[in-house]
Amino acid sequence: MGLFDTQFNQINGHLEALQTKPSLIQACHLESLAWPESTSRDLIMGMDTAVEMGHPKVGSMAFLIWIDEPARIINRRMTLIGPDLADITSRQIPFGKIVLLGVRDLSPDNCEEQYRRMENVRFDLRLRGYMLRGVSQYGREWSRVSRTAIRDGFSFSVLGAALMDRYLALEFVDSVEIIFFTAGLNVMRPFMPLADQALKIIAAMNKMVADTIHDCDTCAYSDVCSEVADLQAMRCLMQVKGSAGNA
């Protein structure tokens, strides 16, 4: 399903523009990395924190999109825009994360359920010295890394590889790329409208699945559906199913 083709192309365009600043952006191919896991999420107190990423006071951006052409994604590539964890000197930093997934066998019937599985991956991490904090705002991510973890070598390569392993364990995911941002809000700003667009598409998709009556005239997402062909196809399928169920 081509729900996010526009956003995918624009993300790659912004990344190409950043290639003119080699001191700011670096990319690498990650293999699985061994890092101790915890039996439950680590609780990292303020005094034990080396870096707090995406605190609501400083800002964050986090979202994922998928395309049904897995070969267009360079599998297991991580791009880091800004310093790695050991080189960050501020206690709190703005943070961004974009996950790009190459998938197969997603359809209007199952994409909402499969999205939930993709979205839940980040909450399933149990890495020692890393804590994902809950935030109420959609499309945000707030996390802490402990002093001990940084001392022992925890980095975005460790975090990225662990996330990639879990995404690729989903039977319908064939490729994954992850982009991390630590260089500040100004660098993230061109990507933020794409995050808003992607989240609106996902919200429209979720509403279609949840609603038994599809009234486009009163729906807050009618403008989004009119611009995304696959949302239109999903809406038509839901309407047909609704008519059949009422017959």
Buried (B, 14 or more C-beta within 10 A) or exposed (E): BBBBBBBBEBBBEBBEEBEEEEEBBBBEEBEEBEBEEBEEBBEBEEEBBBBBBBBEEBBBBBBBBBBBBBEBBBBBBBBBBBBBBBEBEEEBBBBBBBBBBBBEEBEBEEBBEBBEBBEEBBEEBEBBBBBBBEBEEEBBBBBBBBBBBBEEEBBBBBBBBBBBBBBBEBEBBBBBBBBBBBBBBEBBEBBBEBBEBBBBBBBBBBBBBEEEEBEEEEBEBBEBBEEBEBBEBBBEBBBEBBEEEEE
